[in-house]
Amino acid sequence: MKVEIQPDVRDIAAQLGAGVPYALKALAGQLTDDPDMGQPSNLPGILTVTVDGDMFDDCPDLSVGYIREPDRIEIRFLRVAPSTEPSTDAQEREQEQEQERKPEQPVDPAAAAITVREVADAWHRITSWLQSNAPDSYAALRTGAGPAAIAALEDDLGLEIPVELRVLWLLTGGDDGVNGWGCGCLPGSEALMTLDAVAAAYRLKTDAQAHEHTLNATRPEYDRITVWKATWVPVVSHGAADSTSGLYLDAATGYLGRWSRYNESRDGELDTLVTYLEETADMLETPALATRDEPGLIGGALVWSSRLSPSLKDEWQRLTG
């Protein structure tokens, strides 16, 4: 059984402690002999295994996620695991909260597993390109969010996060921007929002819609305004420090749409998250395919032409290839 470790996982391992790369290598050896040692996660097709950090010098407890295929294993994400197991009471409360959530439409496990792979592959293409060509932008990406943090956000929003967004957040918890510009690595130099920013934007937009509901009560039906729906999850913001606009993912339809703090008229549906990430990867790997925006570099940072300020035009290098 061949075990592959993604380059970004190796980078994360080096940041978590001197003993973590060795612990990861040891785990890879164990998976070679016992590929099914992991436990099913809340993502179809992803197994997780916990590494006891006490077995290695300078190594915290680790949670490792991997994809199991007939002839190979691919380790997809790595993060520090909680130092202690939750109490039985805490587990029971978590189960009760899960049962209280509004039931969603059944998910096809096979289709969900494909979505997991598509998102992971597209994001791996993006991060691999950034690591090789725009190291400053690569360094601005946060490590993945933990399942507990995503579950807490679900409780806060009162809805179930779609599988494609869940797996993306497991791979990265957001984009901090580069050199104080606040520009992210996505087309338009927009940024993947942190979970805290998602919750704040969702509350802001929900409050705005509540105000419109009050006004709608006095408006004729044809003149009523909807600025936000409960199933819309903010995903991308104008910049790492600028949440005036961005993209949301509609949990009900699976499509992205554009939102704004100022409630301007929105464009129609854009893409699914998968096609959006795949197109971003295509534009980076083959700039000639870029249609919506043009990628380029300023030093070690990725900067898209639509957000290029006049003062930086002389420094900007258009990508070729």
N, C-alpha and C positions, 0 to 999 in steps of 0.2 A: 504494500500500500504506500503510495507516494503522498507525502505531506508537504504542501506549499504554504509559505507564510508571506503575506502581502508586504511590500516594502513599507507602507505607511504603518503597518502593525509593528514592524521592526523598529521604526522610528519612535513610536509610542513606548515600546518596551525599553529603549535606551533612556527615555526621559523619566520613567517611573522608578528606576533604581538600578544600581550596578549589577545586581543579581537577577534582574528580570529577564534579560536576553537568554541567560543560561537556563532559567526556569522554563522559558518558552521552548527552548531547544529540547529540554528534557520531556516536556509535554508532547512535543512532536514525535519523539521516540515512542512514547506510550501509545499515542494514537496510531502509530504504524502497526503495533501489535493488537490494539483493541480500538478499532475505529468507531465503535458504537458506545464508548464509555460516557459520552456526554448525555445530558438530559434535554428533551425537547423544550424549546423556548416558546415564547408567544409569537414567534415568527415562523411560519411554515418553512421547513427545509433547513432551519438553523438549529444546531445543537450547541449547548453551552456546557462548559466544565469549569469547576472551580479549582484553583491551584492553591495549596496551603503554603503561604509565604514563609512560615516557620521552618520549612524544609530547606530554605536557601538563604544565604547571607544577603542583606540589603534588598529584601524583596517583600512587598506587601502581599496580602491575599489578592488573588487575581480572578477575574471572570473572563473566560475566553470563549468566543463564538466561532463556530466553523460549519462549513458545508460538507456533507458526506456524499460522495459519489461512488459508483461501483469500483473505480480503479484509482481514486485519489481523494485527498482531503485538502480543503483550502481554508486556512485560518483567516477569518474576515475581520474580527475586532477583538480588542483587548482593553480592559479597564480595571481599576482597583475595585475589588469586591468589598461589600460591607464587612467591617471587622467582626461583627457578631451576627448570629442568626436571629431573626425576629422571634419574639416570644410567641407561644401558642395563641395567647390572647390577641396579639397583633395580627397573626395570620388569620384568625377567625374574623377580626374586624375587616381585614382586607377582602376576605371572601364575601362578607356581608355587603360591603360597599360595591363589589363587583356585581353581585346579584341584584342590587338596587338600581344599577344603571339601566337606562332604557335599552331594551333588546334591539340589536341591529339585524339587518338582513343577513341570512346565512352566507358565509364566505366559502367559495369553492377552494379547498385546500390546494388542488393542483394549480389553479390559476394564481392563487396567492404565492405559491412557491416560485412560479415563473416571475411574478412581479418582484419578489425579493431579489432574485438573481439579476434581473434587468437593472434595478436601481443600484445594486452593489457593483455590478460591472460598469455601469455608466459613471458612477462616482469614482471608481478606481481609475478609470481612464482620465478623468478630470484631475484627480490628485496626482497621478503619475506624471501627467504633463506639467503641472505646477511644480512638482518637486524637481523636475529636470530643467525647466525653463524659467520659472518665476518663483524662486525659493522664498522671497519675502511674502508673497501671497500664500504660499503653502504653509509658512510658519504662522500665518494669521488664523488658520483654521483651528477650531477647538477640537479637543478629543470628543469621542462620542458621549452622548448622554446615557445615563443608566436607565434600565427598565423602570425603576422606582420613580425617577424624576419624570419620565413620560407618563406613568400612571397618575402621578400627582397632578400633572397638567390636565389629563383627561378629567379628573375629578373637578378641577378648577373650571374647565370649560363646559363640563357636563355633557361631553360627547366622546365617542370612541375615535381615536386617531386612526386614519386609514393606514393599511399595512405599508404602502409605499413610503409614506412620510415617517412612519415609525422606524423603518429600517434605515432611512437616511439619517434620522436623528441618532440612531445607535452608532452610526459611522462617524458623525460629526455633530457637535452640539452648537454649531454656529460659526460665524465669521467675524473676527474683530477688526477687519480692515487693515490698511497698510500705511505706515508713516504719518499717522494722524489725519490722512485724507478721509478716512471712513469709507473709502471705496472698496467694494467686495469683488470677488472673483467671477461673479455670474454676469451674463450679458447686461449691458447698461451699467456695468460696474456696480450692480446691485449686490446685496449681501444676504446670505442665508441667516435668518434671524435666530437669536438665542431663544431658549424656552421661556426665559423671563420676559423677553421682548414680545414674544408671541402672546403670552398671557396679558401683558399690559395693553397691546394693540387690540386684542379681542375685547377686553373690558371697555376700552374707549369707544370702539365701534358699536358694541352692544348698547352702551349708554346713549349713543347718538340715535340708534334705532328706537330705543324706548321713548326718546323725545319726539321722534317722528310719529310714533304710534299715538301719542297724545294729540299731536296736531292732525293726524289722519282722521281722528274721530269727528272733526269738524269739516273735513274736506269731502267733496264728492268722490265716488269710488274711482273715477278715471284720473283723478288728480292726486291720489295717495302715493306717498313716496316710500320706497324701500332702499335704505342705504346699507343694510347689513342683514344677513341671514344667520341663524344659529349654527348652521352646518358649515359655515365658512371659517377656515383656519388660516390665519396669516402665516406665511412661509418665508417670503422674501421681502426685504425692505429696500428703500431707495439707497441706503448706505448703512454701514455698521452702526453709525451714530445718528441716523436720520430715518425716522419712522413716519414720515409724512405721506408715504405712498409705498406701494409694493404689489406683490402677488399673493393671492389666497388660494388654497386648495379646497374645493367644495367636497366635503365628505360624502355628500349624497350622490354626486354625479361623477366624481373622480377627475374633474377638469379644473384647470387653473383659470383665474380671472384676476383683473386688476382692481385694487382698492386705493382709496385716497382719504386722508384725514379730512380733506375739504369737500368730500362727497361730490366731486365732479362726475360727469357722466362716464361710465365705464366702457371699455372695449368689450367685444364679445368674448366668448370662451376662446382660450388660447390652445393649450396642449394639456395632455396628462403630465404628471410629474416625470414619468419615465421618458416621454418624448422630449420634454424640455431639457432634461439632463443629457440625453443622448445627442440632441442637436448641439448643446453646448460643447460636449466632447468632440463632436465632428468639426465644429468651427475652430477649436483649438488645434486639433491634429491636422486639419486640412483647411487653412484659412480661406482658400478659394471657394469653399462651400458656405462661407459666412454670408448670410443674407440680411438678418435683422440688425447686426452690428458687426464691427470690425475689431478683432483683437490686436493688441500691440503691447509693447513693453516699455516701461520706464525703469531702467536699472533692473532690479530683481522683482519688480511688481508687474502684474497683469493689469492693464488699463484699457478699457474698451473705448473706441473712438467717440461714441455718443456722449461720453462724460468727460471728454478731454478739454481741459481749460486752455484758453489761448496762451497762458504763461508757460504751459508745459509742452506745447506743440513741437518745439525744437528738440526736446528730449525724447519724444515718443518715437519708437521704432515699430513700423508696421511689420507684422508677421508675414513671412513668405513660405511657400511650400504647398 
